[in-house]
C-alpha cells in the first residue's frame, strides 16, 4: 500500500473512532476542508476541529472507504459509503460519495467532495 493510501486509511479509522486529535495530526496546519454540512470551506486544523465538534453534536456521520485510486495529478480519490444519522439513530443520508485528497509533504492538504 502506498504511503498516501496508508495515510488516508489511518484518517478514516481515526474518524470512525472519533479520535479527533489523531486525525488532525494527519493534516497540514493549513488544511483546506469542505464543510459538507453548511457549505464553504474550513481552513486550518483548529477550524476543522471546531467543525467536526459541532457536526458530531448534531448528527452521527459514518464514512467507510470502499476503494481508493491514485490519480495522474497525484490526488487520491476515495469511494466512500456515507451514512448519516440523527442523534436518535434515524438515517438521514445513505449514499456513495467520492472524497478527493491532495497530500502535501506526507499530510492531508486538501479534501474535496465530488
C-alpha positions in Angstrom: 0.0 0.0 0.0 1.4 3.4 -0.9 2.2 6.0 1.8 -0.8 8.1 0.6 -3.2 5.2 0.9 -1.8 4.3 4.4 -2.3 7.9 5.5 -5.9 8.0 4.3 -6.7 4.6 5.8 -5.4 5.9 9.2 -7.5 9.1 8.8 -10.7 7.1 8.1 -10.0 4.7 11.0 -9.5 7.7 13.3 -12.6 9.5 12.1 -14.7 6.3 12.6 -13.4 6.0 16.2 -13.8 9.8 16.8 -10.1 10.1 17.6 -10.2 13.8 16.6 -6.6 14.8 17.6 -5.1 11.7 15.9 -6.9 12.6 12.6 -6.0 16.3 12.8 -2.3 15.3 13.3 -2.5 13.7 9.8 -3.4 17.1 8.3 -1.3 20.0 7.3 -1.5 23.0 9.6 -3.4 24.9 6.9 -5.6 22.0 5.7 -8.4 23.1 3.4 -11.5 21.1 4.2 -15.1 21.2 2.9 -17.9 22.0 5.2 -20.4 19.4 4.0 -23.0 20.4 6.5 -23.2 24.2 6.0 -21.2 24.8 2.8 -18.0 26.7 2.3 -14.5 25.6 3.5 -12.8 25.2 6.8 -9.1 26.3 6.7 -6.7 25.0 9.3 -6.7 22.3 11.9 -8.5 24.5 14.5 -11.3 25.2 12.1 -11.7 21.5 11.2 -11.7 20.6 14.9 -14.5 23.1 15.6 -16.4 22.0 12.6 -16.3 18.3 13.5 -17.1 19.1 17.1 -20.2 20.9 16.0 -21.1 18.2 13.5 -20.8 15.4 16.0 -23.0 17.2 18.5 -25.8 17.5 15.9 -25.5 14.3 13.7 -23.8 10.9 13.6 -21.8 10.6 10.4 -20.1 7.4 9.3 -17.9 7.1 6.3 -16.5 3.8 5.1 -13.9 3.8 2.3 -14.6 1.1 -0.2 -11.9 1.9 -2.8 -9.0 4.2 -3.4 -7.5 5.3 -6.7 -4.4 7.5 -7.2 -5.0 10.0 -10.0 -2.5 11.1 -12.6 -2.3 14.5 -11.0 -1.2 13.0 -7.6 -4.5 13.3 -5.9 -6.2 10.3 -4.3 -9.9 9.6 -4.9 -11.7 7.6 -2.3 -15.0 5.9 -2.9 -16.9 6.2 0.3 -20.2 4.8 1.6 -21.6 7.6 3.8 -24.4 7.0 6.3 -25.6 10.0 8.4 -28.0 9.5 11.3 -29.7 12.0 13.5 -29.0 11.8 17.3 -31.9 9.4 17.7 -30.4 6.9 15.2 -32.7 7.7 12.3 -31.0 7.5 8.9 -30.9 10.9 7.2 -28.5 10.0 4.3 -27.2 6.7 2.9 -25.2 7.3 -0.3 -21.9 6.8 -2.1 -19.7 9.8 -2.5 -16.1 10.4 -3.7 -13.6 12.2 -1.4 -10.6 13.6 -3.3 -7.4 14.4 -1.4 -4.3 16.4 -2.1 -1.4 15.2 0.0 1.3 17.8 0.8 4.6 16.5 2.3 3.0 13.4 3.8 0.0 15.2 5.3 -3.6 15.8 4.1 -3.5 19.3 2.5 -7.0 19.5 1.0 -10.1 17.4 0.6 -13.0 17.9 -1.9 -16.3 16.1 -2.2 -17.3 15.1 -5.8 
